[in-house]
Amino acid sequence: MPKLSIKLVNSSLEESDFDCDNPQINTLIKGSFFNCVNQIAYTYEMCIDDTPLGYYMIQLKSINSGIPEEISDYWDASLEMSVPCLYIHLIAIDKKYQKQGYGKLLMKHIISTVFNMIEYVPIRMILLKAVADKVTWYEQLGFTKLTSSEGFEEYMYIDCLTSEHRADLKTFEEEE
């Protein structure tokens, strides 16, 4: 049975023959090791046995505009109005492996990892920029449009506030 693994990119991908059928994303992936070394963004590689079939790049960001009401309604005025996010800079599956469920598997892995991280790192949202023809796919994975737009790309997010934290907020509101 093939072994599926996801690991941090730890060497140059300049010579990689990876092709997701998007030249711009292919170029980003080939140059992604530099960002890993500089701890600007991390790129992870999904493999079956030792064959790379996909990549994703993540980065911690903070946004201070276009914040959804469900998040901004609970903001502590003593803090700077910005929301800590894990930004998915890219997700790509090699064209030989597309339409086989690997993209969905990779996204579920990212989402699960973030929800495990929020115990240790304050991440309120998972944020990404979806191309127009992938918006419905991201919605099926639990993402919501951040703002309404008619453009080529759409910012989307998942609110990472857990049900436990939501209950705590409700209790806090009732006590005030």
N, C-alpha and C positions, 0 to 999 in steps of 0.2 A: 504494500500500500504506500502511495507517495506521502512524503512528509512535508507538511506546510509549515513555514516559519516566517516570522516577521522580525527583522533586526535593523538596528541603526546602521546606516551606511558608514563604513569606516575606511574607505579608500576611494580614490578618484573613479568617476564613472565616465570620464572623457572618451574612453575607447569602447564603451558599451554599445551594443547593437539594438538596444531597447527602442521600440517604435510604437507609440500609442496613436499614431496617425495624426498627431498635432505637432508640427515642427517647433512651435514656440514652447510647448511643454517639454518636448524632447530636449531642447536646448537648456531649459531650466534644470532638468534632471541631470544632464551631463555636467553642469557646473555646480551642482548642489553640495558637493563635498566641502568646498570652500566655506560655505555658510555653516556647515556642521563644525568644522575646525574652529571657526570664530564664534561659535555658540550664538549665532544670529537666528538660525532656523535649523531644525533637525529634519533630515530625510530618512525615511525608513523604507526598507526593501521587503517585498513579499516574494517568497520563493516556494517552489515545489521542488523538493530535494535541493539541488543547487542551482536550479534554473529560475532567474528573476522573471516574474510575470507582472509585477506592479510596484509602484512607489507612491508614497505620500510625503508631503512636507508640511511641518507644523511650526508655528511661531507664537510666542506669547505677545499679546497686544493689549492695548487699552483704548477703548473708544469713548469719545465724549460728546458725540452728536448722533442724532438718529436713534437714540436709545428707546426701546419699546416702553410703553406706559407700564406694563406689568412689572418692569424692572425699576424704572425711574420713580414710581410711586412710593417705593420703600427706601429711598436714598437718605442716608445720614448727611444732613446739611453741613456738618463739620468736616466732611471729607471732600476732596476735589471731585467734581461730578465726572467721573470716568468709570467705565465698567471693564474689569479684567476679563479678557477673552483668550481662548485658545483658537488661533486662526489657522484654518486648513488652507495653506497656500496653494496646494495642488494635490490631486489624487489622479493617478493614471494607471491604466492596465494596458499591457502590450496588446496590439491589435490581434495577435494570434490567440489571445485568451479572453477577449471581450465577449460579452453576451453569454457568459458561463457562470455568473453569480459571484465572481471574484471581487468586483467593485463593491457590491453590497456587503460581502464578507469583510472587506477592508474597512468600510465605513462603520460597520457594527463594532469592529475591533477598536477603532479610534474613539467612538462614543463611549464604549465600555471602559476604555483606559482613562478617559477624562473623568468619568464618574468615580473611578477609583482614586484618581489624583485629588479630587476636590476635598478630601479629608485633610490633605497636607498643603495644598496650594489654592489660594482663593481664585477660582475660575467661575465666573457667573454665566458665561455664554460660550458656546462653540459657534464660531463664525466662519463663513466662507462666502465666496463669490461664485455663483452658479451661472454657467452659460444658459441662455434662454431654453434650449431644448432639454436641459437636465433638471429644471425647476421641479417638475412633477415627480421625478425620481427622488430628489432630495426631500420633498414633502412626504413621500411614502416612508422615508426613514426618520421622520419626526421633525424636520426642519420647517421653519416658518419664514415667510418673507419679512425682511426687516423694514423695508420701505416698498411702496408700490412704484414700479417703474415699467416703462415700455421699452427699455433698452435691450442691448445685446446681453448684458449681464445683470444679475440680481443678487444683492446681499441677502443671505439667509442665516438663521440662527436656531440654536436649541438653547432654551433656558436651563441652566444646570442646577437651579435651586431645587433641592430634594424635597420630597413630601414632608420629611421630618422638619426641615428648616421652614417650610411653609406653615406647618402647625405652630412652630415657635413664633413666627411672625404674627399669626392670628392671635395667639395668646398675649403677645406683647401689645397688640392693638387694643384688645379687650381690657387690659389692665390700665391703659391710659385714659 
